[in-house]
Amino acid sequence: MQSYTIIGGSSGIGKVLATRLAASGHNVFATYNTHAIESPHVHYHFLNVMDNEPDLSFLPDKLDGLVYCPGSIDLKPFARMGVSEFVKDYELQVIGAIKIIQKALPLLKAGSNPSIVMFSTVAVQTGFPFHTKVSASKGAIEGLTRALAAEFAPKIRVNAIAPSITDTPLANGLLSSSEKKESNGQRHPLKRIGTPDDIASMAEFLLSNQAGWITGQILHVDGGMASLKI
């Protein structure tokens, strides 16, 4: 039995991943921020990653994996966004990850074949209009992933997943009708949008010993969006 923490594990991909790991018999510590959640199989705790000193005292003495899920999707023209909006997004998606990883590092070093998984977006590799804020933050996550993978090798593996649009609460504004879901799905070579299970299954794999020779990678789970033009 391994011990994992899912930061932002109360909805969407994080919740599905926490459920999958717990169902496989692992010890899972997940966090929520806005809405309290209870589960008979997952240990849920409140956490605000925007705090200067996030409290991780609920974690065990060792961790075999850490997944950082907090993010945002706010698509609008570059000219309509103030610098403060970019800073706030960067603090959530990048600085938040840095603070959590620094706090959890001793626990990961005590773990067995430990793994860190973060999340980027297809929009980093493939430019889309109105994606400047999320692309800037997630581009930093990709750089952080590779740099930490080099620094933490060979003890801790570090990878990131870069999804395309996925049917989660975070994307509700873009997928608020069946027509929008169909339209977004048709933009992908595989002709559908992603599901939380699509992404969670890759995260589960990256946490496992089956991915024991994979580090420093950005894995595109995006229905072919980043690499195929058909």
N, C-alpha and C positions, 0 to 999 in steps of 0.2 A: 504494500500500500504506500503510495506516494502522497506528499503534501503539496498542495497548490494554492496560490492565491489569485483570484480574478478581481482586479480593480475595475469597478464598474460592471459588476456581475448581476445587476438586478433587472436588466431588460435586454432585448435584442440578442446579439451574438454572445455577449458575456453571459447572459442567463442560460442560453442553450448550452454553451460550453461547460458552465458550472454543473448543470444537470447531467450532461454526458459523463463528465469526470466522476461525479458522485455515483452514478449508476454503475461505473466500472469498479467501484469499491475504493476510490481514493478519498483522502481527507481534503475537503475543499473549503477554503475560507474566501468568501466573496464580499464585496462592499456595495453599498448603495449610498446615494446622496440625497435625493429628493423624496423618494417614496420608500418607506420601510417595507421590508419583505421578510417573510418567514418561510422556512423550508425544513422538513424533517431530515433532510439528507445533506444540506449545505449550511455551513455556519456563516450567517450574514451579520455584518457590522457596519455601522455608519462610518463614512469617511468623506472628508472634503479635501480633495487634492489641491485646492487653491490655498489651503492653510499654509503658513510659513513652515510649520513643523507638523506634518501629517502624523497622526497617532496610529502606529502599527503594533501597539502592544497586544493586540488580540491574536497575533500570529504565533505559531509554534517556534521552537528553537531552531528548526531547520526547515528549509523549503526546497522542493525539487523543481518548482517552476513558478514563474510569475507572468501574468498576462495583463497588459495595460490597455483598457478599452475606452476610457473617456474620450469623447470627441464632439465635434459639432459640424453641422452642414448649414452654411449661411451663404447662399448664392445671390449675389447682386453685383451691379457694375462697379468696377474699381473706383471710378470717380465719386461714387456715393458712399465710400467707406472711409472713415477717419482712421488715423494712425492708431488711436486707442483701441479700435476694434481688432486690428491685427495683433496688437500687444496682448489683449485679453485672450484671443484664440491661441496664441503662442504659449501663454502661461498655462492654459488648460492642457493642450496637446503635447507640448514639448517639456516645459519646465515641470509640469506635474509628473511626467514620466521620469524625469531626472531625479526629482526629490524622492519618489517612491523607490526607484532602483537603488539610490544611495542608502536609503534607510534599510532596505531589505538585503543589501549585498552580503553582510555577514551571515545571514540565514541561508542565502543561496550557496555561499561557499561551504556551508556545512551539509548541503544536500547531496543527493546521489545523482550524478549526471544532470545537473540543473540546467534549465532552459528558460530564456526570457523571450516572450513574444509580444511584439507591438503591431500597430496597424498604420498603414499608409493609405494611399488611394490610387486608383488608375489615373487620376488627373495629374499626378506628378510626372509620369512618363508621357502621357498623351494630353496635350494642352486643350482645355475646354474654356470657352468664354464664361465669365462670371465666377470662376473657381479660384481667383487669385489668393484669397485668404486661406482656404483649406489647402491649396497646393503649396503655399509658402510654408505652413506649419508641418504638413506631412513630408515635404521635401527635407525639412530638418530632421524628421524622424528617420528617414532613410539614411541620412548621413550619420545620425547617432547610432543606428543599428550596426552599420559597418564598423564604425570606430570602436564601439563597445565590444563587438565580436572579436576584433583584433586584440584589444586590451585584455579581455577576460579569457582568451584561449590559453590553454586547452581545457580549463575547468568548467566555464559556463558558456553555453551556446546562446547566441542572440540572433534572432531572425524577425522579419516583419512580413505581414500579409498586406497586399495591395488589392482590395476588392474594387469592383465596379458597384453601381448602385444596388443596394440590398434591401429587401423588404423588412425593415425594422422600424421601430418608433422614431428613430432619428431621421428617417427619410419620409415620414408621413406627409410632409408638405409637398413632396415631389411625387408621391404615389397615392394620392388621396382618392383616386377613383380607378375603376377597372380599366377605363380608357387610358389613363396615364400609365398604368402598369403595362398595358399592352404596347403602348407607344414606346416606352423606355425599353421594354424587352426586345422590340424589333430592331433597335439600334445595335444589338449585340449579335455576333456571329451565331451564337447558340440560341438566339431568338427568345430569350426570357431574362427576367431580372434574377438576381441572386437571392437565395434564402439564407436565413441565419445558420441553418445546418450546413450549407455549402462552405461557409467560412469557418464555422466552429470545428468542422471535421478536419480542416487543414491545421488549425491551431492545436487541436488534440494530437494530431500526428507530430507536429513540431515539438510538443512537450514530451513525447514518448521516446523510449530508447530506439525505436525504429528510425528516428531521425538523428541518430547519434553521430553521424558524419556530415551533418548539415549545419553550417553557421555562416553568418554574414550575408544571408540571402534575403532578397525581396521577392516573395512568392506572389505571382499575379493570379488571383482567383477571381476572374473577371469576365467569364463567358467569352473569352477571346478578344475582348475590346482593345487591349493594349497592343496586340501583335498581328491581328488578322484584319484584312480589308476585303470583304466579300460582298 
